[in-house]
Amino acid sequence: MPTATTTTAVAAEAARRRTFAVISHPDAGKSTITEALALHAHVIGEAGAVHGKAGRRGVVSDWMAMEQQRGISITSAVLQFAYRDLIINLLDTPGHADFSEDTYRVLTAVDCAVMLLDAAKGLEPQTLKLFEVCRARQIPVITFINKWDRPGQEPLALLDEIEQRIKLRPTPITWPVGIAGEFHGVIDRRAGEMTAFHRTPGGATAAVEEQLDPHQAAQRYGEDWRRAVEELDLLALTGADHDQAAFTAAVATPVLFGAAVANFGVRQLLDVLATHAPAPQARPDAEGQPRSVDAPFAGFVFKIQANMNKAHRDQVAFVRVCSGRFTRGMTAIHAGTGRPFATKYAQQMFGADRETIDEAYPGDVVGLVNATALGIGDTLYDGRAVAFPPLPSFVPEHFAVLRAADTSTYKRFKRGVEQLDAEGVVQVLRNDRRGEQAPVLAAVGPMQFEVAMARLDAEFGVTTGLEHLPYELARRTDRASEERLRGVAGAEVFTRVRDGALLALFTNGWRLRAIGDSSPGLTLDPLPAAG
Ligand code: G4P
């Protein structure tokens, strides 16, 4: 049993953690803001205030180079840095213009999200989809309106769009001085003071900030200042002030304005994360019982990635620590099998960079290397047994048969498909009619097929061909219904390899209804939605 001192120490470490992800549409500036945040932590490290990690910027760039080389965003890892007296974990969400189960799973491992909007474009489709996942999971959201250095919409119009379209109450923390495209700085709404931003050459270091009182700001920025103050008066009338309870209940969103490319507003974002974002909380187990952060170690696997580094053919399971202190070398219990699991190869990683870690606390992410016994959603624990709820399997809407172009590569093809299934890159379906050699891949978005094919090519040396199937809908069924559906036009039943579930696929909703009407009593249950 842990002593009182260690549980207090663990609770204190948990309270210092902020674990979040950025949700955005491609091109809104996610990579840029990630670099800006890393740069900030780095600069602070140089100043000696906290220990940033030297060379971080290089690490970030390397990681991006790897993604560019592959042409698709496939890695997903965590960037950890110190800010003030806090440890911040930024979990990367793969950024391609498509649904991806991967991205959704990352959102099961965060305590907060930063919704990044382009000032000119506002809410875009991918942001909306990711926001819906945050809403379903009640993840508090901070909004960062980016690219204020370029022409864009009116700030009040952007707030209105957030309120009307996603019914989240915007409560600005800062307010821009100068319209989008003429960005002078921001007003801190509570202090009433202005922070003027000055560019540094190439944005290579944190922006130079200058504090101005209202008198100085009015003198320097004249009309732009007056306009900002008028807008703030309007906001005050509507009561759009920060409300911590509404934010943590995910019904209000603090809003900040900035320009990640010039590092404007990034420190303010870090301050909001530090002051307002929730620290890790007790996580409910599969029975709904909360496991408090100072209970013995427990965590769950939210991502599996193989072959991250070509030099080491390996499989890494990313574990989000939910309770207790993780120490490298400890033996945890794998909740699924009850077997001990040795954690000798625990690493922290960001892209290609790896570093052995010795301990981790709630909110942190640990990469377990060569963890082939672990699957997505699995729980590891020490002390009192716990199993966290399984991660949601998302409802697939795209289906295609995959084949090895050259049958002599079939062995590797089979191994590769098994690997992609274990990682949850795609769902793999099989039935007797199509046979072993022609698995059907099921995906939330078609980009998942491209990722699967590119990886089979790059990592297993197998060229594949894809044949799209005309199905659009999946329903959960059972053996008896499978019998009855055999030979029915517009329907086909498969076994999902991952969990053995029987899925009936239909070409469209009309066909599904027609089949249901003509054969009463069929089991055709909707799959649980993401969330
Ligand atoms: P993503 O990861 O969300 O897809 O976006 P990314 O950071 O790659 O940014 C997309 C483009 O937007 C980049 O320009 C980037 O420089 C630019 N950008 C990001 N933040 C800001 C900002 O605050 N202001 C302005 N004006 N631009 C911003 P690019 O032309 O595609 O690439 P690059 O040549 O600049 O690297």
Residues whose N, C-alpha, C, O or C-beta is under 5 A from the ligand:
A	BS01	G4P	H25 P26 D27 A28 G29 K30 S31 T32 N146 K147 W148 D149 R150 G258 A259 A260 V261 A262
